[in-house]
Amino acid sequence: MAEVISFKGVRVVRNRRPILDGIDWSVDETDRWVVLGPNGAGKSTILNLAAAQLHPSRGSVEVLGERLGRTDVFELRPRIGVASSAMARQLPDGETVLDAVMTASYGVTGRWREEYDDIDREQALAVLAEWQLDDFADRTFGTLSDGERKRALIARAVMTDPELLLLDEPSASLDLGSREGLLASLSEYAASEFAPAIVMVTHHVEEIPRGITHAMLLREGRVVAAGPLAETLTAVNLSDTFGLPLVVEEHDGRYTARATA
């Protein structure tokens, strides 16, 4: 299996404070990872490094075989699909959903003077259908509900058949029905042999879809535990990660966690 992410001794410092410290981590092309931890643990920094949007202060980061600092990130980034709230803020509210997805082909966040072929439109429509958005192609992005926006962002992220897919809290703020519908779609996507390596960040174990294979738990910029999901997502590890005693339960591939009475 090919390695798509490699962190070795990674340290990230901002305002003299370590955001990440001593991170060693590798992701293979068939892996589906979830990264969990409290606010300020360094989860978003991990994702920004993997997206080639940030360089480490120390250590080495390789993404898709390219070492950050020694490669052209503008050529690397189009090979990576990213769905995040930051991306949502960059998309114009007046952009149609079809155009919002199609502009991923050029790595831009709004229609300008690009010329799109019929194949681009057909690919965008196919991706929208895959994510249950085929009736939304002509809707503007600003009129979508939170759940619809999340789906549109993921559709945009997979538009170019990326070699690595990064998801930043894809089901955050969704109601129960929208969350479960989106997680079902993510589970189906993760199960596909054609899907790329996936790294997903979340705060809640209830938001981990079926099909995730590995977990990394972070606290204050350091790894508490990392490895296969069932071995890592334990009560002891999660209690250490979040700083309180937790009970963790698994049922049919889904997890829940709650504080002990």
N, C-alpha and C positions, 0 to 999 in steps of 0.2 A: 504493500500500500504506500502511496506517495504521501509525504508530509506536506500539509498546506500551511501550517503555522508552527513556528518554533521560537520560543522565548528562552533565552539563556542569561541568567543573572540580571534580569531586567529591573532597573530602578528608574523611577520618574520623580523628579523633584520640582516643586513649584513654591516660590517664595520661601526657600530653604526648608520646606517641609516635604518629606517623602510621601508621595501619593501611592506609589508602588515600591516595594523593596524586596529584592531577591526572588523575583518570579521566574521559575523554570516551568515550561509548559509546552506541550506539543499536541497538535491536532492532525489526524490522518484524514484522507479524502472521504472515507466512509463514516467518519465520526459525526455525531450530533451532540453538542455540548450545551449544558446550561451553566451559567455563572450566577451564583447567588451570594448575597451578603447584605448587611445593613447599609443605610445611607452613608456615603463617605468611605466605603470600603475599597473603592478603586475599580468598580465594575465598568463604569463608562470609560475610564482610562484604558482598561484592557481592550474594550471594543474599538476605541479610537486608534490604538496601536495596530490592531488587526486590520483596520480599515485604511491603513497607511495615511492617516490624518495627523499623526503625532509621532515624534521620534523619541526614543528612550534617552534619558540622561546618562545612563550607563547600561552596559550589557548589549546584547544583540537581539534583533527581531527580524525573522525571515517570514515573508508572506508569499505564498505561491512560488517558492524557490528564489525570491528576490530579497536581498538584505536591505533594510531601510538604511538610508544614508549612502548607499552605493548603487541605487537604481533610480530611474525616473518614475516618481510616484504618479505622474500624470498618465503614464502608460499602464501602470499597475492598477490604479483605482477602477478603471472600467471593467476589470476582471472580477471585481468584488461587488456583490449586491448588498445594499444597506437600507434597512427600514428603521427609522427612528423619529422621535418627536422633533428633533432638529431639522430633519429633512422635510417634515410636514410644514414647518414654519417657513421653509424656503419656497414652497410651491405656491404660486399665486392663487388666491381664492377664485379668481375668474377663469382659471384654466379648466378646460373640460377634462373629465377623467381620462378619456382616450388620449388626449395630448399629454396629460401629466404622466401617463405610463409610457407613451411613445418617446418622449424627450429623453428617457433613460438611454436610448440608442446613441445619443450624442453627449451624454453626461452633463446635460444642462437641465435647469429647473423651470423653464418657461419657453414657449414657442417664440422664436425670433425670426431668423431668416433661413433656418435649416430647410432642406428639401427632404421629404420622406417618401420612400418608395411604397408601392402597394404591399410589398412583403412586410414592411415595418407595420403598416396598418393591420394587416392580417395577423401578424404575430401579437400585436397589442390586443386585438379583439379576442384572440385565442386565450391569452393570459387572463383577460378580464373574465371570460367564461369559466376558466379554471378556478377562479377565486370568487365565483358567484356574483360577478359585477357586470355581466353582459348587458343588463338593462340600464346600466348607469353611464354608458360611454359618453352620452351627450350632456350629462349633468355636470355642473361646475363643481370643482373640488370644495369650494367654500360652503356648499349646500349639503354636504354629506354629514351623516351622524358620525360619532366617534368610531363606532364599529366599522362603518363603511370606509372611513378614512384609513383605519388600520389595514383593512383588506387592500385598499388601493395602493398603499405604500408598499405592501409586500408584493403585489402584482408588479409594481414598478421595479422593485428590487430584483425580481426574477426575469424581467423582460429580456435581458441580454444573455440569458443562460449563463449566469456567473459561475465561477469555479469555487466561490466561497460566499455563503450567505450569512449576514450578520443582522440579528434582530434585537433591537433595544426595547425591552418591555412591550412586546407586541399586543398583549391583552390588557395592559394597564388601563384603568378608568372605565372599562366596559361593564355593562350590566351582565347578570348571570347568563342570560340567553345568548347575548352577543359573544361573551367570552367563550362559552362552551362551543358555539358554532365555529368560531375562529380556531380554537384548539383542535377541533375535529379536522378542519382543513389542514392545519399544520401537521397533524399526525399522519394524514394521508400523504401529504407532500414528503415528509421525512422518510416514509416507508418506500418511496420510489427509488429504484436503482439508478435513475437518471438525476436524482437530486444531488446537489453539491454538498460539501461539508457545511455544517450549520453550527453557528455559535449564537446562543440566545441568552440575554441578560434578563433577570427578573428578581423581584424581592420576595415572591411568594411561591412556595412549593405547589400550591394549588393551581398555579398557572403553567406548570410544566406539562407539555403534551405527551401523549404516548409516542414512543419512537425515539425519545432522547436516550442516548447511550451512555453519556458521561456527565459528570458534574465537577465543578470547581467551586469551593467555598472560600470566600475572602473575608478578612476582618482587618481593618486598619492597614490596608495595603499589602498584607501577607496572606499566603495560602494556608488555610486551616487544614484542608483535605482536598484531594483531587484524584479522580479515577473513575472506574465503572460506576454507573448511577446507584445501583442497589448497595454497593459496598461503601459509597461515599455519603449517601443521603440517610444518615443514621441519626438517632436522637442525640447521641453523644456529640457528633460532629456539628449538628445544627445548633445544639445548646452552646457549644464553644463559640460558634460563629456569631450568634445573636446575643450572647451574654445573659441568657436566662434558661431555666430548665424547660425543655420541650418534650412533648410526646409526638412521635412521628408514626404515621400509619400509611400503609400502601394497600390499595384495592384495585385490582384489574388494571395495573399499570399507571394509576394515578396516585398522587401523594397528598396528604394533609398534615398539618402541623399545628399544635396548640400548646399553650403553656400548661404546665402541670397545676393541679388544683392547689 
